Amino acid sequence: MLPLVPIVLASLLAGTVATFLAGRWARWVALATSAVFLAEVGGMFLSYSGWPGYNAQSVPGFAESVSYPWIRLPWMQVNFTVGVDGISLVLILLTAILQIATVVYSWKETKNPAAYFGLVSLTCLGSFGVFVALDVLLFFLFWEAVLVPMFFLIGVWRGPRRRYAALKFFVYTHVASIVMLVGLLATVFYSGATSLDFSAVAAAAPGLSPVVQTFLFLALFFGFAVKFPIVPFHTWLPDAHVEAPTGGSVLLAGLLLKLGGYGLIRWAVEVLPAGFLHDRPIVFAAAFVSIAWGSVVSLAQRDLKRMVAFSSINHMGIVLLAIGLDSSLGLLAAVLLMFAHGIVSALLFMSAGTVHHTFGTRDIPAIGGITPATPALATMIMAGALASLGLPALIGFPAEFTALLATWNGLGYLVLLPLGILVVTAAFYIWMMQRMLFGPPRGVPLGIHDVPWWEGVGMGLLVAVTVLFGILPGLLVNVITSSPVKGFPGT
């Protein structure tokens, strides 16, 4: 019986091609593709969680895995190797949820819908490929494949400075990708690995001297940090978010930023442990600066979309801090935070898009007291904001609490730094809600309509996920901790 990963890749590819060719039926084809993808990932998730099902392992430690010979060279074997563990599976679930939510939210997209929905599907296909690739070349090909649809989503739809933002995004991320590729290939060749498979590289690379590992880790860290993004490599992010359509912003924050975190865990921390330990001060410095900078700059924003964009830098800084702790609890916190941020940031960007569609502006001081006129929209905004600042029973709370607990265990009283910054995070979200949702109406046209059904369904799905995993985080924790890394039971 064929494992599910190649089946999902094939169905996603077929659905993406069909979407591009479907013309005015593109949204329906994209919806069908997204629904099938979510069902397939749900099957993988249940099987991995211990439910009855098929769970092949051609690659040790990875479920639903296969490895086929691909390119044979005299000095190297390149295989088509794919598989999932608990870390990648949680991020694949995030991909499937965001794909269907984005398709539904963008249901009334009128500007070349076949191209738009095709690019959305292609972005999710590339992200899925990154999360399942267990070969250096395959990983890099999927990594680069994600840049192309996102470049066009930013550069063709919506904002007046979209071409500048798209070019800036592409240059930053492509340069980082080249450095990352050089680091990966250098790791393979210096370690003497017999193939480009993850298992071969991860077995050989720890034998390198700590000095060599240190420089290789720095190369990989730079490549992945730009995609996070980490200060000072973050300046492409606000421009890209502001100019992108809402669906593009959802995928950019929800998925592309997670590629950096996943790549750092899988291909740098696991493969080069001595280099990682030696470079931890750099990782911590970048994390603390990003946490502080993201929050303080968010507090100064008037544009709702820019505020959410800068808050992503703050949250990704916490993810980096959790990874840098080099503990099983820290790794658990990092993956939970990536999943939580992907859902919550998508909800907030959708809310910002609906505010713009409804009121013609995203300027926070320009509108206020919208709750009586648009109660559903106000509810969505409040749910996203409260989840982002870590309210209990919402998905942000177990993720941030785990990160703070891991920081206390690893760094002691230095936990007061991210804990103090959470006060600033709460401040800019509360300021936004107080200005926009409450008080006398301001900038609210008479007879205004609430959220359209398609946008409401897209956001409602994310609110449901936020509550479900906020109340039952164990559904994710049990899967993540089954991964064979960093002291988890699957080791």
ZISUL-V955176 format. One record per pair of residues at least 4 apart in sequence whose ideal C-beta (glycine too) atoms are under 8 Angstrom apart, sorted by the first residue. I is the first residue (numbers start at 1). J is the second residue. D is the distance in whole Angstrom. If there is no record, write none. Layout:
i: (I,I)
j: (J,J)
d: (D,D)
This chain:
i: (1,1,2,2,2,3,3,3,3,3,3,3,3,3,4,4,4,4,4,4,4,5,5,5,5,5,5,5,5,5,6,6,6,7,7,8,8,8,8,8,8,9,9,9,9,9,9,10,11,11,11,11,11,12,12,12,12,12,12,12,13,13,14,15,15,15,15,15,15,15,15,16,16,16,16,16,16,17,18,18,18,19,19,19,19,19,19,19,19,20,20,20,20,21,22,22,22,22,23,24,24,25,26,26,26,26,26,26,27,27,27,27,27,27,27,28,29,29,30,30,30,30,30,30,31,31,31,31,32,33,33,34,34,34,34,34,34,34,35,35,36,37,37,37,37,37,37,38,38,38,38,38,39,40,40,41,41,41,41,41,42,42,42,43,43,44,44,44,44,44,44,45,45,45,45,46,46,47,47,47,47,47,47,47,48,48,48,48,48,48,48,48,49,49,49,55,55,56,56,56,56,57,57,57,57,57,58,58,58,58,59,59,59,59,59,59,59,59,59,60,61,61,61,61,61,62,62,62,62,63,63,63,63,64,64,65,65,65,65,65,66,66,66,66,67,67,67,67,67,67,68,68,68,69,69,69,70,70,70,70,70,71,71,71,72,72,73,73,76,76,76,76,77,77,77,77,78,78,78,78,79,79,79,79,80,80,81,81,81,81,81,81,82,82,82,82,83,83,84,84,84,84,84,85,85,85,85,85,85,86,86,86,86,86,86,86,86,87,87,87,87,87,87,87,87,87,88,88,88,88,88,89,89,90,90,90,90,90,90,91,91,91,91,91,91,91,91,92,92,92,92,93,93,94,94,94,94,94,94,94,94,95,95,95,95,95,95,96,96,97,97,97,97,97,98,98,98,98,98,98,98,98,98,99,99,99,99,100,100,101,101,101,101,101,101,101,101,102,102,102,102,102,102,102,103,103,103,104,104,104,104,105,105,105,105,105,105,105,105,105,105,106,106,106,106,106,106,106,106,107,108,108,109,109,109,109,109,111,111,111,112,112,113,114,115,115,115,116,116,116,116,116,117,118,119,119,119,119,119,120,120,120,120,120,121,122,122,122,122,123,123,123,123,123,123,123,123,124,124,124,125,125,126,126,126,126,126,126,127,127,127,127,127,127,127,127,128,129,129,129,129,129,130,130,130,130,130,130,130,131,133,133,133,133,134,134,134,134,134,135,135,135,135,135,136,136,136,136,136,136,136,137,137,138,139,139,139,139,140,140,140,140,140,141,142,143,143,143,143,143,144,144,144,145,146,146,146,146,147,147,147,147,147,148,149,150,150,150,150,150,150,151,151,151,151,152,152,153,153,153,153,153,153,154,154,154,154,154,154,154,154,154,155,155,155,155,155,156,157,157,157,157,158,158,158,158,158,159,159,159,159,160,161,161,161,161,162,162,162,163,164,164,164,165,165,165,165,165,165,165,166,166,166,167,168,168,168,168,168,169,169,169,169,170,171,172,172,172,172,172,172,173,173,173,173,174,175,175,176,176,176,176,176,176,176,176,177,177,178,179,179,179,179,180,180,180,180,180,180,180,181,181,182,182,183,183,183,183,183,184,184,184,185,186,186,186,187,187,187,187,187,187,187,187,187,188,188,188,190,190,190,191,191,191,191,191,192,193,193,193,193,193,193,194,194,195,196,196,197,198,198,198,198,199,200,201,201,202,202,202,205,205,205,205,206,206,206,206,206,208,208,208,208,208,209,210,210,210,210,211,212,212,213,213,213,213,213,213,213,214,214,214,214,214,215,215,216,216,216,217,217,217,217,217,217,217,218,218,218,218,219,220,220,220,220,220,220,221,221,221,221,221,221,222,222,223,223,224,224,224,224,224,224,224,225,225,225,225,225,225,225,226,226,226,227,227,227,227,227,228,228,228,228,228,228,228,228,228,228,229,229,229,229,229,229,229,229,230,230,230,230,230,230,230,230,231,231,231,231,231,231,231,234,234,234,234,235,236,237,237,237,237,237,238,238,238,238,239,240,240,241,241,241,241,241,241,241,241,242,242,242,242,244,244,244,245,245,246,246,246,246,246,246,247,248,249,249,249,249,249,249,250,250,250,250,250,251,251,252,252,253,253,253,253,253,253,253,253,253,254,254,254,254,254,254,255,255,256,257,257,257,257,257,258,258,258,258,259,260,260,261,261,261,261,261,261,261,262,262,263,263,264,264,264,264,265,265,265,265,265,265,265,266,266,267,268,268,268,269,269,269,269,270,272,273,274,275,276,276,276,277,279,280,280,280,281,282,283,283,283,283,284,284,284,284,285,286,286,286,287,287,287,287,287,287,288,288,288,288,288,289,289,290,290,290,290,290,290,291,291,291,291,291,291,291,291,292,292,292,292,293,293,293,293,294,294,294,294,294,294,294,294,294,295,295,295,295,295,295,295,296,296,297,297,297,298,298,298,298,298,298,298,299,299,299,299,301,301,301,301,301,302,302,302,302,302,303,303,303,303,304,304,304,304,304,304,304,304,304,305,305,305,305,305,305,306,307,307,307,307,308,308,308,308,308,309,310,311,311,311,311,311,312,312,312,313,314,314,314,315,315,315,315,315,316,316,317,318,318,318,318,318,319,319,319,319,319,320,321,321,321,321,322,322,322,322,322,322,322,322,322,323,323,323,324,325,325,325,325,325,325,325,326,326,326,327,327,327,327,327,327,328,328,328,328,328,329,329,329,329,329,330,330,330,330,330,331,331,331,331,331,332,332,332,332,332,332,332,333,333,333,333,333,333,334,334,335,335,335,336,336,336,336,336,336,336,336,336,337,337,337,337,338,339,339,339,339,339,340,340,340,340,340,340,340,340,341,341,342,343,343,343,343,343,343,343,344,344,344,344,344,344,344,344,345,345,346,346,347,347,347,347,347,347,347,347,347,348,348,348,348,348,349,350,350,350,350,350,350,351,351,351,351,351,351,352,352,353,353,354,354,354,354,354,354,355,355,355,355,355,355,355,356,356,356,357,358,358,358,358,358,359,359,359,359,359,359,359,361,361,361,363,364,364,364,365,366,366,367,367,367,367,368,368,368,368,368,368,368,368,368,368,369,369,369,369,369,369,369,370,370,370,370,370,370,370,371,371,371,371,372,373,373,373,373,374,374,374,374,374,375,375,376,376,376,376,377,377,377,378,378,378,379,380,380,380,380,380,380,381,381,381,381,382,382,382,383,383,383,383,384,384,384,385,385,385,385,385,386,386,386,387,387,387,387,387,387,388,388,388,389,389,389,389,389,389,390,390,390,390,390,390,391,391,392,392,393,393,393,393,394,394,394,395,395,395,395,395,395,395,396,396,396,397,397,398,398,398,398,399,399,400,400,401,402,403,403,404,404,404,404,405,406,407,407,407,407,408,408,411,415,416,417,418,419,420,421,422,423,424,425,426,427,428,429,430,431,432,433,433,434,434,435,444,450,451,451,451,452,453,454,455,456,457,458,459,460,461,462,463,464,465,466,467,468,468,469,469,469,473,474,475,476,477,478,480,481,481,481,482,482,482,483,483,484,484,484,485,485,486,487)
j: (54,56,6,7,66,7,54,56,58,63,64,65,66,83,8,40,43,44,47,54,64,9,44,64,65,66,82,83,84,132,10,66,82,11,40,12,37,40,41,44,128,13,82,125,128,129,132,14,15,33,36,37,40,16,33,37,121,124,125,128,17,125,18,19,29,30,32,33,36,37,121,20,33,118,121,122,125,21,22,29,33,26,29,30,33,114,117,118,121,26,114,115,118,114,26,28,29,114,114,113,114,29,30,113,114,116,117,118,31,103,106,107,109,113,117,32,33,117,34,103,117,118,120,121,35,100,103,104,36,37,121,38,96,99,100,103,121,124,39,100,40,41,96,99,100,124,128,42,96,97,99,100,43,44,96,45,92,93,95,96,46,93,96,47,53,48,63,64,84,89,92,49,89,93,479,51,53,51,52,53,54,55,63,64,55,63,64,84,86,89,479,482,475,478,479,63,64,63,64,65,66,61,62,63,65,83,65,66,67,83,65,66,67,81,83,134,197,198,199,199,85,199,483,484,490,83,84,85,134,83,84,85,89,83,84,81,82,83,84,134,80,81,82,83,79,80,81,82,134,197,79,80,81,77,79,80,78,79,80,135,138,77,78,137,77,78,77,78,188,194,195,196,194,195,196,197,135,137,195,196,135,195,196,197,135,138,133,134,135,138,197,198,132,133,134,138,132,134,88,89,92,131,132,89,482,483,484,485,490,90,479,480,481,482,483,488,490,91,262,265,266,331,335,480,483,485,92,131,132,262,266,93,479,94,335,339,476,479,480,95,131,258,262,335,338,339,342,96,128,131,132,97,339,98,254,255,258,338,339,342,343,99,124,127,128,131,255,100,124,101,343,461,462,465,102,124,250,251,254,255,342,343,346,103,120,121,124,104,461,105,250,346,350,458,459,461,462,106,120,247,250,251,346,458,107,117,120,454,457,458,461,246,247,250,350,353,454,455,457,458,459,116,117,120,245,246,247,454,458,454,452,454,113,116,117,245,247,116,156,157,116,156,117,118,119,152,156,120,153,157,245,247,121,122,123,149,150,152,153,124,149,153,247,251,125,126,145,148,149,127,146,149,150,153,251,255,256,128,251,255,129,145,130,142,143,145,146,149,131,142,146,251,255,256,258,259,132,133,138,141,142,145,139,142,143,146,259,262,263,262,138,139,141,142,138,139,197,198,199,139,195,196,197,198,140,184,185,188,196,198,201,141,196,142,143,184,263,267,144,177,180,181,184,145,146,147,177,180,259,263,148,174,177,149,150,255,256,259,151,170,173,174,177,152,153,154,169,248,251,252,256,155,166,169,170,156,166,157,244,245,247,248,251,162,165,166,169,240,243,244,248,252,162,163,165,166,167,162,162,244,245,248,162,243,244,245,248,165,242,243,244,243,165,239,242,243,166,243,244,167,168,239,243,169,236,239,240,242,243,244,170,240,243,171,172,235,236,239,240,173,236,239,240,174,175,176,226,229,233,235,236,177,226,227,236,178,179,226,180,222,223,224,225,226,227,233,181,223,182,183,219,222,223,184,219,220,222,223,224,263,185,223,186,219,187,216,219,220,223,188,220,267,189,190,216,219,191,193,201,205,208,216,220,271,272,193,196,201,208,212,216,201,204,205,207,208,204,197,200,201,203,204,205,200,204,200,200,201,201,202,266,267,271,203,204,205,271,206,270,271,213,216,271,272,213,271,272,273,274,212,213,216,272,274,213,214,274,275,278,215,216,275,217,272,273,274,275,276,278,218,274,275,278,279,219,275,220,272,275,221,268,272,275,276,278,279,222,275,279,282,223,224,263,264,267,268,272,225,264,268,279,282,283,226,233,227,263,228,260,261,263,264,267,268,229,230,233,260,264,286,320,230,233,260,256,257,259,260,263,233,234,257,260,261,264,290,316,319,320,233,234,236,237,257,260,313,316,234,286,287,290,313,316,317,320,286,289,290,293,294,313,317,238,290,293,313,239,240,241,252,309,312,313,242,306,309,310,243,244,252,249,252,253,305,306,308,309,349,303,305,306,309,248,249,252,249,353,250,349,350,352,353,354,251,252,253,305,309,349,352,353,254,345,346,349,350,255,256,256,257,257,308,309,312,341,342,345,346,349,258,341,342,343,345,346,259,342,260,261,312,316,341,342,262,338,341,342,263,264,316,265,316,319,320,323,334,338,266,338,267,268,268,269,320,323,269,270,323,331,334,335,485,270,271,271,272,275,276,273,276,323,326,485,276,277,278,279,280,283,326,326,283,284,324,326,285,286,287,320,323,324,288,321,324,411,289,290,317,320,291,317,318,320,321,324,292,317,321,417,418,293,317,294,313,314,316,317,320,295,314,317,318,321,417,418,421,296,317,417,421,297,313,314,317,298,310,311,312,313,314,315,316,317,299,311,314,421,424,425,428,300,424,301,310,313,307,310,311,314,424,425,428,424,427,428,431,306,307,310,364,428,306,307,363,364,365,307,362,363,364,308,351,352,355,362,363,364,432,436,309,349,352,353,356,362,310,311,364,428,432,312,345,348,349,352,313,314,315,345,388,425,428,316,341,345,317,318,421,425,319,337,341,345,388,320,341,321,322,337,400,403,418,323,334,337,338,341,324,325,403,407,418,330,331,333,334,337,402,403,406,407,330,331,334,330,329,330,406,407,409,410,411,330,410,486,331,406,409,410,486,487,332,481,486,487,488,333,402,405,406,409,334,403,406,407,410,335,480,485,486,488,336,402,406,477,480,481,488,337,399,402,403,405,406,338,403,339,476,480,340,398,399,402,403,473,476,477,480,341,399,400,403,342,343,395,399,469,476,344,387,395,396,398,399,400,469,345,399,346,347,387,395,462,465,466,469,348,384,387,388,395,396,462,466,349,388,350,462,351,380,383,384,387,459,462,463,466,352,381,384,385,388,353,354,380,455,458,459,462,355,377,380,381,384,459,356,362,357,455,358,377,380,451,455,459,359,361,362,367,377,381,436,360,361,362,455,374,377,448,449,451,366,367,370,443,444,445,448,366,367,443,367,432,435,436,435,442,443,436,442,443,444,435,436,437,438,439,440,441,442,443,444,437,438,439,440,441,442,444,374,377,378,436,437,441,444,375,378,437,438,441,441,444,448,450,378,448,449,450,451,379,450,380,450,451,456,381,450,451,382,436,437,383,384,451,456,459,460,463,385,433,436,437,386,433,437,387,394,463,466,388,462,466,389,429,430,432,433,391,394,429,391,394,395,396,466,470,396,425,429,396,422,425,426,429,430,394,396,397,400,401,422,396,397,397,470,397,467,470,471,466,467,470,399,465,466,467,469,470,473,400,466,470,401,470,402,469,470,473,403,473,404,422,405,406,407,418,408,415,418,419,409,410,411,414,415,418,412,415,415,419,420,421,422,423,424,425,426,427,428,429,430,431,432,433,434,435,436,437,438,438,439,439,448,456,455,456,459,456,457,458,459,460,461,462,463,464,465,466,467,468,469,470,471,472,475,473,475,476,477,478,479,480,481,482,488,488,489,490,488,489,490,488,490,488,490,491,490,491,491,491)
d: (5,7,6,6,8,8,7,4,8,8,4,6,5,8,6,6,7,5,8,8,5,6,8,5,7,7,5,6,6,5,6,6,7,6,7,6,7,5,7,8,7,6,7,8,7,7,7,6,6,7,6,7,7,6,7,6,7,7,5,6,6,6,6,6,7,7,7,3,7,7,6,7,7,6,4,5,5,7,6,5,7,5,5,5,6,7,5,4,5,8,6,7,4,7,4,7,4,6,6,7,8,6,6,5,4,8,5,7,6,7,8,6,7,6,6,6,6,8,6,5,4,8,7,6,6,7,5,7,6,6,6,6,7,5,4,5,8,8,6,6,6,6,5,6,8,7,8,6,4,7,8,5,7,7,8,6,6,6,8,4,6,8,8,6,7,6,8,6,7,6,7,6,6,6,7,4,6,6,8,3,7,5,7,8,7,6,8,7,7,6,6,7,8,6,6,5,7,7,6,7,7,8,7,6,6,8,5,5,5,7,4,8,6,6,5,6,8,8,6,7,6,8,8,4,7,3,6,5,7,7,6,7,8,6,6,7,7,3,7,7,8,7,6,7,5,7,4,8,8,7,6,5,8,7,6,8,5,5,4,8,8,8,4,8,6,8,7,7,8,8,7,7,7,4,7,8,7,5,7,5,6,6,7,6,7,6,8,4,5,7,5,7,4,6,6,7,6,5,5,5,7,7,6,7,7,4,7,8,7,7,4,5,7,5,4,8,7,7,7,7,7,8,5,6,5,7,6,4,6,7,8,7,6,7,6,5,6,6,6,7,5,6,6,8,7,7,8,7,6,5,7,6,8,6,7,7,7,8,5,5,7,6,5,5,6,7,6,7,8,6,7,7,7,6,6,7,6,7,5,6,7,8,6,6,7,7,4,6,7,6,7,7,8,5,8,5,6,6,6,5,5,6,8,7,7,6,6,6,5,4,7,7,7,7,6,8,7,5,8,3,7,7,7,7,8,7,4,8,8,4,7,6,5,5,7,8,8,7,8,6,6,8,6,6,6,8,8,7,8,7,8,7,6,6,6,4,8,6,5,7,8,7,6,7,6,6,8,8,4,6,6,5,6,7,5,7,8,6,7,7,6,8,7,5,8,4,4,7,7,8,6,8,5,7,8,7,6,6,7,8,3,7,6,5,6,7,5,7,7,6,4,4,8,5,8,8,6,4,7,6,8,5,5,7,6,5,7,6,4,8,7,6,5,7,6,8,8,7,6,7,8,5,7,6,7,8,6,8,7,7,8,8,6,8,6,8,6,7,6,6,6,6,7,7,6,6,7,7,7,6,6,6,5,7,5,5,8,6,6,7,7,4,7,6,6,4,6,5,6,5,6,8,5,5,8,3,7,7,7,7,4,7,6,6,6,5,8,7,6,3,7,8,6,7,8,6,6,4,7,6,6,7,8,6,8,4,5,7,4,7,6,7,7,6,6,8,5,6,7,6,5,8,5,6,6,7,6,8,7,8,4,6,6,6,7,7,7,8,6,6,5,8,8,4,7,7,6,6,7,6,6,5,5,6,7,6,8,3,7,7,6,8,6,6,6,5,3,4,6,7,7,7,6,6,6,7,6,8,6,5,8,5,8,6,7,5,6,6,6,6,7,7,4,4,7,6,6,8,5,5,8,4,7,6,8,5,7,7,7,6,7,8,8,6,6,6,6,8,6,5,7,8,5,6,8,8,7,6,7,5,5,7,8,8,7,6,4,7,6,7,6,8,6,5,8,5,3,8,7,7,8,5,5,6,7,7,7,6,6,6,6,5,3,6,8,5,6,8,6,8,7,6,8,7,6,4,7,6,7,6,7,7,7,7,8,8,8,7,4,8,5,4,8,7,7,4,6,7,8,7,8,8,4,7,7,7,6,3,7,8,8,6,4,7,8,8,5,8,7,5,4,7,5,7,7,7,7,7,5,8,5,8,7,7,6,7,5,5,5,8,7,8,8,7,8,5,7,6,6,8,6,7,7,6,5,5,6,6,6,6,5,6,7,6,7,7,4,7,7,6,6,7,3,5,6,7,8,6,6,6,7,3,8,7,6,6,7,8,4,8,7,5,8,4,5,6,5,7,5,7,6,8,7,5,8,7,4,7,6,7,8,4,7,6,4,7,7,8,7,6,6,8,8,6,5,8,6,6,6,8,7,7,5,8,7,7,5,6,7,5,7,5,6,8,6,5,7,6,7,7,8,8,6,8,6,6,8,7,7,5,6,8,6,6,6,6,6,7,8,7,7,6,6,6,7,6,6,6,6,7,4,6,7,5,8,6,6,8,6,6,5,7,4,4,6,6,7,7,6,8,6,7,6,6,7,7,3,7,7,6,4,6,7,7,5,5,6,8,8,6,6,7,8,8,6,5,6,7,3,3,7,8,6,7,7,5,5,4,5,7,7,6,7,5,8,5,4,5,7,8,8,5,6,6,4,8,5,4,6,8,8,8,8,5,5,6,7,5,6,7,7,8,4,6,4,8,6,7,8,6,7,5,8,8,5,6,6,7,6,7,7,6,5,6,6,8,7,6,8,7,7,7,6,7,6,6,7,7,6,7,7,5,8,8,6,7,6,6,6,7,5,6,7,5,5,6,7,6,7,7,6,7,5,7,4,4,6,8,5,6,7,7,7,5,7,8,3,5,7,8,4,7,7,7,8,7,6,7,6,7,7,6,7,5,4,6,6,7,7,4,6,6,8,4,8,6,7,8,7,5,8,6,6,8,7,6,6,8,6,7,4,4,8,5,7,8,7,8,5,6,6,4,6,8,7,6,7,7,6,4,7,6,6,7,8,7,7,6,6,8,4,5,8,4,8,8,5,8,6,7,8,6,6,5,6,8,6,6,5,5,7,6,8,6,6,8,6,6,6,7,7,4,7,6,4,7,7,6,8,4,7,7,6,6,7,7,6,5,7,6,7,5,5,6,7,7,6,6,8,6,6,8,6,5,7,6,8,6,7,7,8,8,7,7,5,8,7,7,6,7,8,8,5,8,6,7,8,8,5,7,7,7,6,5,6,6,7,5,6,6,4,7,5,6,8,8,5,7,7,4,7,8,7,6,5,5,4,6,7,5,7,6,6,6,7,6,6,4,5,7,7,7,5,5,8,6,7,8,5,7,6,7,7,5,5,6,6,6,5,6,8,5,6,7,7,8,5,8,7,6,7,7,7,6,6,7,6,7,5,6,6,8,8,7,4,8,7,6,4,6,8,6,4,6,5,5,7,6,7,6,7,7,5,5,5,8,8,5,5,4,7,7,7,6,5,8,7,7,5,6,5,7,4,7,7,5,8,5,4,8,6,8,7,6,6,6,8,7,4,7,8,6,7,6,6,6,8,6,6,7,6,7,6,5,7,4,6,7,5,6,6,6,7,7,8,8,6,6,6,7,7,6,6,6,6,6,6,6,5,7,6,7,8,6,8,5,4,7,7,6,7,6,6,7,7,6,6,7,6,7,6,6,6,6,6,8,6,6,6,6,6,7,6,6,7,8,5,6,7,7,7,5,5,5,7,4,5,8,7,8,6)
